[in-house]
Amino acid sequence: MPGCSMKIFSGDPTQHEVAESVKIGDPLTLVVSIDEQDTYGLRVTDCLVRDGLGWGEQKLINDDGCPLDKEIMGVFEYSKGRTRASVQFQAHKFPYTASVYYQCNVKLCLKSDNGCEYVTPPECGISSNRIRRQAIDPSSEGTPATIEVYSGLYVNEDNDPEKAAPEDGAVYSKKTSDDSICISQHSFAVGICVAGLILMLAVVAAILCLLASRRRHKSTSNTGSSIYSGPYTNTAYSHTS
């Protein structure tokens, strides 16, 4: 089984500059590849983008390997040997987080006996039924595996007024209900820190008050008069030599 990987590059992938932190609208290239060999080819399907928090996701590529919204991500281009697929797109993000994670399925096909014909690259302009008829029967023995690949990066807001704003399709958000309250991650973190500090001070103050109360009670017990204070002689058991 060949090794498989997915990487996201800034701009031209031939420069081998892996994207880690970019801005909305920056050009990116997503590359999915398997080891160079003569046995297997690949087809990229079921690509998703997630926020990393479990709050939102959007499907970008369907199970045939075709784009669902070309404004966000277009059609994958495949190498002649069918071992590499790439697609160019603009950086986009969810409105409440800078983390963006991509997941795709890589379906392998056998090159022998034209096993990859009409399977990869997918013909997105024709009926999807034709693609499915030409695909390998998943119930047959020896069917190559489907591999899940992942990659992620940070996409920040573009605050530079000299740069053009990205297209509307490059940025999307998950719809929230009218009674939802949205705050930034920075404000949320500051609020948690302040609340924790207040709670800690309250606990310390309570402990100090308790210790002071016990100390006053002990001092009063030691200095107060008692009916049993003073010298005491038990004459019944006294003995004088």
Contacts in CASP RR format, 6 or more apart in sequence:
PFRMAT RR
TARGET T0000
AUTHOR 0000-0000-0000
METHOD contacts of the structure
MODEL  1
MPGCSMKIFSGDPTQHEVAESVKIGDPLTLVVSIDEQDTYGLRVTDCLVR
DGLGWGEQKLINDDGCPLDKEIMGVFEYSKGRTRASVQFQAHKFPYTASV
YYQCNVKLCLKSDNGCEYVTPPECGISSNRIRRQAIDPSSEGTPATIEVY
SGLYVNEDNDPEKAAPEDGAVYSKKTSDDSICISQHSFAVGICVAGLILM
LAVVAAILCLLASRRRHKSTSNTGSSIYSGPYTNTAYSHTS
1 40 0 8 1.000
1 144 0 8 1.000
1 145 0 8 1.000
2 34 0 8 1.000
2 35 0 8 1.000
2 37 0 8 1.000
2 39 0 8 1.000
2 40 0 8 1.000
2 83 0 8 1.000
2 108 0 8 1.000
3 34 0 8 1.000
3 35 0 8 1.000
4 32 0 8 1.000
4 33 0 8 1.000
4 34 0 8 1.000
4 35 0 8 1.000
4 42 0 8 1.000
4 106 0 8 1.000
4 147 0 8 1.000
4 149 0 8 1.000
5 32 0 8 1.000
5 33 0 8 1.000
5 149 0 8 1.000
6 30 0 8 1.000
6 31 0 8 1.000
6 32 0 8 1.000
6 102 0 8 1.000
6 104 0 8 1.000
6 149 0 8 1.000
6 150 0 8 1.000
6 151 0 8 1.000
7 13 0 8 1.000
7 18 0 8 1.000
7 30 0 8 1.000
7 31 0 8 1.000
7 151 0 8 1.000
8 18 0 8 1.000
8 19 0 8 1.000
8 28 0 8 1.000
8 29 0 8 1.000
8 30 0 8 1.000
8 31 0 8 1.000
8 102 0 8 1.000
8 151 0 8 1.000
8 152 0 8 1.000
8 153 0 8 1.000
9 15 0 8 1.000
9 16 0 8 1.000
9 17 0 8 1.000
9 18 0 8 1.000
9 19 0 8 1.000
9 28 0 8 1.000
9 29 0 8 1.000
9 30 0 8 1.000
9 31 0 8 1.000
10 17 0 8 1.000
10 18 0 8 1.000
10 19 0 8 1.000
10 22 0 8 1.000
10 26 0 8 1.000
10 27 0 8 1.000
10 28 0 8 1.000
11 17 0 8 1.000
11 26 0 8 1.000
11 27 0 8 1.000
11 28 0 8 1.000
11 29 0 8 1.000
11 88 0 8 1.000
12 29 0 8 1.000
13 29 0 8 1.000
13 31 0 8 1.000
13 86 0 8 1.000
19 26 0 8 1.000
19 28 0 8 1.000
19 91 0 8 1.000
19 153 0 8 1.000
20 153 0 8 1.000
20 154 0 8 1.000
21 153 0 8 1.000
21 154 0 8 1.000
21 156 0 8 1.000
22 28 0 8 1.000
22 91 0 8 1.000
22 153 0 8 1.000
22 154 0 8 1.000
22 155 0 8 1.000
22 156 0 8 1.000
23 91 0 8 1.000
23 155 0 8 1.000
23 156 0 8 1.000
23 157 0 8 1.000
23 158 0 8 1.000
23 160 0 8 1.000
23 163 0 8 1.000
24 90 0 8 1.000
24 91 0 8 1.000
24 92 0 8 1.000
24 93 0 8 1.000
24 155 0 8 1.000
24 156 0 8 1.000
24 157 0 8 1.000
24 158 0 8 1.000
24 166 0 8 1.000
24 170 0 8 1.000
24 171 0 8 1.000
25 90 0 8 1.000
25 91 0 8 1.000
25 92 0 8 1.000
25 158 0 8 1.000
25 166 0 8 1.000
25 167 0 8 1.000
25 170 0 8 1.000
26 90 0 8 1.000
26 91 0 8 1.000
27 88 0 8 1.000
27 89 0 8 1.000
27 90 0 8 1.000
27 91 0 8 1.000
28 88 0 8 1.000
28 89 0 8 1.000
28 90 0 8 1.000
28 91 0 8 1.000
29 86 0 8 1.000
29 87 0 8 1.000
29 88 0 8 1.000
29 89 0 8 1.000
30 73 0 8 1.000
30 86 0 8 1.000
30 87 0 8 1.000
30 89 0 8 1.000
30 102 0 8 1.000
30 151 0 8 1.000
31 84 0 8 1.000
31 85 0 8 1.000
31 86 0 8 1.000
32 42 0 8 1.000
32 44 0 8 1.000
32 76 0 8 1.000
32 84 0 8 1.000
32 85 0 8 1.000
32 86 0 8 1.000
32 104 0 8 1.000
32 106 0 8 1.000
32 149 0 8 1.000
33 42 0 8 1.000
33 83 0 8 1.000
33 84 0 8 1.000
33 85 0 8 1.000
34 40 0 8 1.000
34 41 0 8 1.000
34 42 0 8 1.000
34 83 0 8 1.000
34 84 0 8 1.000
34 106 0 8 1.000
34 108 0 8 1.000
35 83 0 8 1.000
36 83 0 8 1.000
37 83 0 8 1.000
38 111 0 8 1.000
39 110 0 8 1.000
39 111 0 8 1.000
39 112 0 8 1.000
40 83 0 8 1.000
40 108 0 8 1.000
40 109 0 8 1.000
40 110 0 8 1.000
40 111 0 8 1.000
40 144 0 8 1.000
41 81 0 8 1.000
41 82 0 8 1.000
41 83 0 8 1.000
41 108 0 8 1.000
41 109 0 8 1.000
41 110 0 8 1.000
41 111 0 8 1.000
41 116 0 8 1.000
41 120 0 8 1.000
42 78 0 8 1.000
42 82 0 8 1.000
42 83 0 8 1.000
42 84 0 8 1.000
42 85 0 8 1.000
42 106 0 8 1.000
42 107 0 8 1.000
42 108 0 8 1.000
42 109 0 8 1.000
42 120 0 8 1.000
43 65 0 8 1.000
43 85 0 8 1.000
43 106 0 8 1.000
43 107 0 8 1.000
43 108 0 8 1.000
43 109 0 8 1.000
43 119 0 8 1.000
43 120 0 8 1.000
43 121 0 8 1.000
43 122 0 8 1.000
44 61 0 8 1.000
44 65 0 8 1.000
44 76 0 8 1.000
44 85 0 8 1.000
44 104 0 8 1.000
44 105 0 8 1.000
44 106 0 8 1.000
44 107 0 8 1.000
45 61 0 8 1.000
45 62 0 8 1.000
45 63 0 8 1.000
45 64 0 8 1.000
45 65 0 8 1.000
45 104 0 8 1.000
45 105 0 8 1.000
45 106 0 8 1.000
45 107 0 8 1.000
46 59 0 8 1.000
46 61 0 8 1.000
46 62 0 8 1.000
46 63 0 8 1.000
46 65 0 8 1.000
46 104 0 8 1.000
46 105 0 8 1.000
47 59 0 8 1.000
47 60 0 8 1.000
47 61 0 8 1.000
47 65 0 8 1.000
47 73 0 8 1.000
47 102 0 8 1.000
47 103 0 8 1.000
47 104 0 8 1.000
47 105 0 8 1.000
48 57 0 8 1.000
48 58 0 8 1.000
48 59 0 8 1.000
48 60 0 8 1.000
48 102 0 8 1.000
48 103 0 8 1.000
48 104 0 8 1.000
49 57 0 8 1.000
49 58 0 8 1.000
49 60 0 8 1.000
49 92 0 8 1.000
49 100 0 8 1.000
49 101 0 8 1.000
49 102 0 8 1.000
50 56 0 8 1.000
50 57 0 8 1.000
50 100 0 8 1.000
50 101 0 8 1.000
50 102 0 8 1.000
50 103 0 8 1.000
51 57 0 8 1.000
51 94 0 8 1.000
51 96 0 8 1.000
51 97 0 8 1.000
51 99 0 8 1.000
51 100 0 8 1.000
51 101 0 8 1.000
51 174 0 8 1.000
52 97 0 8 1.000
52 99 0 8 1.000
52 101 0 8 1.000
53 97 0 8 1.000
53 99 0 8 1.000
55 94 0 8 1.000
55 96 0 8 1.000
55 174 0 8 1.000
56 94 0 8 1.000
56 174 0 8 1.000
58 72 0 8 1.000
58 172 0 8 1.000
59 68 0 8 1.000
60 67 0 8 1.000
60 68 0 8 1.000
60 69 0 8 1.000
60 72 0 8 1.000
60 73 0 8 1.000
61 67 0 8 1.000
61 68 0 8 1.000
61 73 0 8 1.000
61 76 0 8 1.000
61 104 0 8 1.000
62 68 0 8 1.000
62 128 0 8 1.000
64 122 0 8 1.000
64 124 0 8 1.000
64 128 0 8 1.000
64 131 0 8 1.000
64 132 0 8 1.000
65 76 0 8 1.000
65 122 0 8 1.000
65 124 0 8 1.000
66 75 0 8 1.000
66 122 0 8 1.000
66 124 0 8 1.000
66 125 0 8 1.000
66 128 0 8 1.000
67 73 0 8 1.000
67 74 0 8 1.000
67 75 0 8 1.000
67 124 0 8 1.000
69 169 0 8 1.000
71 167 0 8 1.000
71 168 0 8 1.000
71 169 0 8 1.000
71 170 0 8 1.000
72 89 0 8 1.000
72 92 0 8 1.000
72 169 0 8 1.000
72 170 0 8 1.000
72 172 0 8 1.000
73 87 0 8 1.000
73 89 0 8 1.000
74 87 0 8 1.000
74 88 0 8 1.000
74 89 0 8 1.000
75 87 0 8 1.000
75 124 0 8 1.000
76 85 0 8 1.000
76 86 0 8 1.000
76 87 0 8 1.000
76 121 0 8 1.000
77 85 0 8 1.000
77 86 0 8 1.000
77 87 0 8 1.000
77 121 0 8 1.000
78 84 0 8 1.000
78 85 0 8 1.000
78 120 0 8 1.000
78 121 0 8 1.000
79 85 0 8 1.000
82 109 0 8 1.000
82 111 0 8 1.000
82 116 0 8 1.000
82 120 0 8 1.000
82 121 0 8 1.000
85 120 0 8 1.000
85 121 0 8 1.000
89 170 0 8 1.000
90 166 0 8 1.000
90 167 0 8 1.000
90 170 0 8 1.000
91 100 0 8 1.000
91 153 0 8 1.000
91 155 0 8 1.000
91 166 0 8 1.000
91 170 0 8 1.000
92 100 0 8 1.000
92 155 0 8 1.000
92 166 0 8 1.000
92 169 0 8 1.000
92 170 0 8 1.000
92 171 0 8 1.000
92 172 0 8 1.000
93 100 0 8 1.000
93 155 0 8 1.000
93 156 0 8 1.000
93 171 0 8 1.000
94 100 0 8 1.000
94 172 0 8 1.000
94 173 0 8 1.000
94 174 0 8 1.000
95 171 0 8 1.000
95 173 0 8 1.000
95 182 0 8 1.000
96 173 0 8 1.000
96 182 0 8 1.000
96 184 0 8 1.000
96 185 0 8 1.000
97 185 0 8 1.000
98 154 0 8 1.000
98 155 0 8 1.000
98 156 0 8 1.000
99 152 0 8 1.000
99 154 0 8 1.000
100 152 0 8 1.000
100 153 0 8 1.000
100 154 0 8 1.000
100 155 0 8 1.000
101 150 0 8 1.000
101 151 0 8 1.000
101 152 0 8 1.000
102 150 0 8 1.000
102 151 0 8 1.000
102 152 0 8 1.000
103 148 0 8 1.000
103 149 0 8 1.000
103 150 0 8 1.000
104 148 0 8 1.000
104 149 0 8 1.000
105 146 0 8 1.000
105 147 0 8 1.000
105 148 0 8 1.000
105 149 0 8 1.000
106 146 0 8 1.000
106 147 0 8 1.000
106 148 0 8 1.000
106 149 0 8 1.000
107 119 0 8 1.000
107 144 0 8 1.000
107 146 0 8 1.000
108 144 0 8 1.000
108 145 0 8 1.000
108 146 0 8 1.000
108 147 0 8 1.000
109 115 0 8 1.000
109 116 0 8 1.000
109 119 0 8 1.000
109 120 0 8 1.000
109 135 0 8 1.000
109 136 0 8 1.000
109 144 0 8 1.000
110 116 0 8 1.000
110 136 0 8 1.000
110 144 0 8 1.000
115 136 0 8 1.000
117 134 0 8 1.000
118 130 0 8 1.000
118 131 0 8 1.000
118 134 0 8 1.000
118 135 0 8 1.000
119 131 0 8 1.000
119 134 0 8 1.000
119 135 0 8 1.000
119 136 0 8 1.000
122 131 0 8 1.000
123 130 0 8 1.000
123 131 0 8 1.000
136 143 0 8 1.000
136 144 0 8 1.000
137 143 0 8 1.000
158 165 0 8 1.000
158 166 0 8 1.000
176 182 0 8 1.000
END
